[in-house]
Amino acid sequence: MITLLSEIFKPKEGMTYQQATLYSREVLQKIILNGLSRGNFFKKAAFHGGTALRILHSLDRYSEDLDFSLFQKDLDFKLERYLSYAESEIGSYGLNVTTKIREPGEGNIRTGNLGCNTREIVMEVGFPEEIIKQIHSGLVTKVKIDVNIDPPEGAHYAKYSMKDPLNYYLCALDLPSLFAGKTAAVLCRGWNNRTKGRDLYDFLWYIQNNTPLNMEYLKSNLVRQNAIGEDENLDISTLREMLRARFESIDYRSAMDDISRFVLDDRIKDDWAPKVFIEASEKLRSE
């Protein structure tokens, strides 16, 4: 059956069940971005995080959430105003969507969730029947949207005219600022019992692509998370020592288990260890 989604997002032949479910989430992510753009969201906020790195810079792994930062502090920001545009955009492709807005707490993040039936997406996109049959009828593809309403200072931005294949405009943090945000996540994210291997995978991507760091934005992030004091100096040498201590404390088996859900071939080498990341950090450089 030919549908609007299948004409726009025709999947590659030979995709597996796991690839189909990940691809379906990415389709939903792009439709949401298009809807947010129609609602002029990117005049107020910028895209960042791992999904931004994948969609804008071809990071070779799938992702889950959509992360944004306002350009300026706005404690009265209403996420539902913009999610209504995303809902309408999703509905225009014949998909049913459920939206949940988390009640604002004391923190700086406003959160919403958009979800669609996975089998419905897979059918509309045009996957073969043998894939559709494997997907439970009640499975839901969810995309979480997080917006930082009081972001750290020092980020730099870039504008993008998207054709991926939807046509829309968005604004995102530039690569050095994205790298700074990811480095702060590597240093500060509370991983609990499950190390977020995606942080480590992305860190290596930035190093391998010779990306410089926005040190001003990195310091703002670290100060905000109480990793360093506002009056402390942060240079590349100090940063390397901080990263060394972090890399020596990581459960790499757990990290690899995490990233394996998002990378579907043999690109992950079974050699993650402190040495790999400490040596990579020797290549760090500032803008």
N, C-alpha and C positions, 0 to 999 in steps of 0.2 A: 504494500500500500504506500503510495506516494503522499507525503504530508509536507507541510511547510518546513518543519524541523528536519525532515529527512533530506529535503532539497538543500538546506543550508548547512547542516552538520552531518553529512553522510559519513558514516564510520568506515574505517579501513576494513578490508576483508581479513578474515582470520582472527579477529579479536576474540579473546577468551571471556568467560563469565566475569572474572575479576576485572579485566580491562573494561568491559562493558559498564560495570557499576561505577568505576572511577571516571570513565569518560562521561557518563551521565551526570555525575556531579559537576564536572567541568563545563558541560553544556549549561547547566543551571547557573553556575557562577557567572558565565558570560552574559546570559540573559539578564541576570540581576544587575550586573554592571551597566548594561545598556539601559535598563529601566532607571537606575540611579542617575545616569547621565541625562536622560530625558527630564528628570526632575531637578536639574541644575545642582545636583549634589556636589559635583566636582568644582563648583565655584566656592564651596565652603570647606571642602575636605580633600585630603590626598590619600591615595591608595598606597599601602605598604605591606611588608610581610612576605612570607613564602609564596603565596598565591600570586602576588604582584610580580615576584621574580619569575615565576613560571609563565604567566600570561604575557608579560612585557618583554622578558629577556630569555625566553625559551629554556628555563631550568628544566632538566630532564627528569623530573619526578612530578607526580600528582600531588595535590594539596587538599586541604579541608575548608578552612575558614576564609572570610574576607575581612581584612583589617584596614582601618582608616584612622587618620588623625585630622582633627580640625586644624585650620590654619591659625585660628586664634581661640583662646579660651572662651567657652560659652556654656556655662553651667545650666542654662535653660534650654539647651539643644533638645529638639524633639525628633527622635529617630523615626517614629511612626509616620511622620509627614513624608519622608523620603521612601520608606518601604512601601508605601501605597503605590508609588510609581513602579517599583519592582514587581509588586503583585499584578498590576495591570499588564505589564510586559510579559510576564509568565503566562497569564491567562490568554493573551493574544495568540499564543501558539497552541491553544487547545489543552493546556495543562491545568489541572486543579491544584491550588496551592493553599497551604495552611501557614499562618503567620503567628508567631508568639513574640511578644515584647517583654523582656525581663524588667521587673520593677526596678527603678533606679535605686542604687544603694549609696553608700558613702564614698565609693571610689570614683575614679575618673572615666570609667568605661561604661558606655551605653550599649546594650546587647539586644539583638533580635535574632530570630531563627525563621527561615523560610524552608518549607519542606514540600516535596512532591512525591507521589507514588513512583517508585523506581521502575516497576514494570511499565507503567504508563510512559515514562520518559523513553525507555528503551524501545518500546513499540513505535512511538512517534518519531524517534530518530532513525528508525529503519533497520534495527538489528534483526538477524535471521531468527526464525522460529525456535531453533534449537537453543539459542541463548535465552530467549524470552521465557521458555519453559522452565529454565533453571532458577528463575527469580521468583521468590515467594511473593504471593499476591499482596501481602501486607507490608512488604519492605518499603521504607521511606528514605529517600535521599534528602538529607538536610544540609543546609549551608548556614553557618553561624556568621552573623555580621557584628563586629565589634568596632565601636567608634570611640577614640580617645578625645574627650571633650576639654581636656586641659593638658595638651601635649608638651613635651620637653622642647626647649628652645634650640635653634641652630640648624634645623632641617633646611635642605635645599630641594627645589622641586623641578619637575620636568612635565611638559604637556605631551600628550599622545593622541594622535588621530588613529583610531583602531579600525582594522579591517580583518577581523580574526574569526569568522568571516562577517560578523555583524559590524556595522559602521556606526561608530560613536566616538565621542571625545571623553578623555579623562585626564586627571592630573595625578601624579604619583611622586613620591620621594625619588630623588635621583639616586644613581647606583651607590655613590659614596655614603649617602645618608641611609639607604637600605642596608648597606654593609654595617654601618654603625649600629643600627637597630638590632641586627642579627647578632653582632658581637656582644651587645648588652644582654641579649637573651641567653647566649652561651654562658655568660658570666653569672647571671642573676636569676634565670628562670627557676622556679621551684619545681623540680621534676618529680618529687616524691619518690615513689618506688619504681617509676618508669622513666628512664632517660629518654628525652626527645631527640632521637637520632636525626630527625629532620634538621634541627639546628646545626648539628655537626656537619651533615651533608652539605647544607647551604654554605656554611663557613668555608669548606674546602672549595666550593664552586667559586666564591668570590676570590679566594687566593689564586686558583687556577686561571681565573680570568683577569688577574693583575689589577683588581679593583682597589683604588685608594680609599682610605677611611676619612669620613667627615669627623674629625676629632672633637670639634665643638659640640656636635649633636651627640656623639658617644658620651662625652663627659656629662652633658645634661641628663642623659638617660641614667647614667651610673649614680649621679648625685640624687636624682629623683628616687632611685631604688636603694638609697643609703649604702651603696657599695663603696663610695668614696665621699670625702667631705668637699664642700663647695670651694674651700680654699686650697685643696690639695692639687698638686701639679699632676697632669696626666700627659705623658709622652709615650712614644712607641715602646721605649725600653720598659717603662713601668707597666704598660699594658701587657707586654710579653710575660712578665713575671706573674701578673694576675692570671693570665690564661694558663701558664704552666701549672700553677696550683690547681686550677679547675680541671685541666686535662688529666692530671694525676689522680683525680678523685672519682672519675666517671666509670660507671658500669658499662663497658663497651658491648657486652653481649646483649644487654637490654636495649642499648642504642641501636644496634643492628636489627634487632627484632622489630623495633619501631619503624625504621626506614624501609624495611623489606615490604611493608604494606603499600608503599607508594612508588617503589621502583620495581618494574616488572621484568627485568632481565638481569644479566650478570654484571651490571656496571658497579655493583657494590663489591669491593674487594674484601675478602675475609681476613683483613689484616689491621683492622682498627685497633689502635693501642695508643698510649700517651705519646710515644715517639712520633707517630704519624702527624699528630696535630701540633705538637711542640715544634717540630721541624717546619711545618707549614706556617706557623706564626712568625718564623724568622723572616718571612717574605712580606710581612705587613709593612705598609707605608701610608703616610698621611697625604692628604691633598696638597 
